[in-house]
Amino acid sequence: MIRCLVVDDARAFRAVLRAILSSAPGVEVVGEACDGREAVSLVRTLRPDVVTMDVRMPKLNGIEACRDIRSALPETYVLMLTSYTDETAVMSAIVAGASGFMLKEVNTTDLIEALRTVAKGGKTLDPTSSATVIEQIRRGNVVSEEDRLVQTLTEREQMILDLVAEGQTNREIGEQLYLSERTVKHH
């Protein structure tokens, strides 16, 4: 049985999605949320296998909620559902840990198939999203998780990281940058 949490700020869409998913053999909708913050809270309580999540929502958007969910519970997979073919959203969702990205206009059969794929740990993109990802890769616009983390470093932290990569000790780095060894360790 695939346990699913439905997350969307549109009540009518949640109701339709719940009806579709509940009618599929082997799928149980265990709850609904109307925003990303509520979704993260419910995931911790209900521990669903898959979360279907809208991208654009109040309080905490779907991409940020996806990141929080995957960080806290990596065994819970996220299938993003959206009305928009925004290339930034597709790439951001993938980087945040989404296992799938589908447009809301997807037919019922493809939606259920995508849900089952994601529940097994697989990945899926609708054709429009796949084309977006391929184009981004061709343009060289893909940023690895490591690159994204390095971009968050301060200039001083980057300097120290470069010196660590060269094999220098904390003491040597401190002498070179006029810092205490303790400050180097802190960075």
Salt bridges, closest charged atoms under 4 A:
ASP8 OD2 - LYS104 NZ 2.70
GLU32 OE1 - ARG14 NE 3.13
GLU32 OE2 - ARG18 NE 2.47
ASP35 OD2 - LYS59 NZ 3.71
ASP54 OD2 - LYS104 NZ 3.54
GLU75 OE2 - ARG47 NH1 3.88
ASP86 OD2 - ARG56 NH2 3.61
GLU87 OE2 - ARG139 NH1 3.40
GLU135 OE2 - ARG139 NE 3.48
GLU145 OE2 - ARG148 NH2 2.55
GLU181 OE1 - ARG171 NH2 3.65
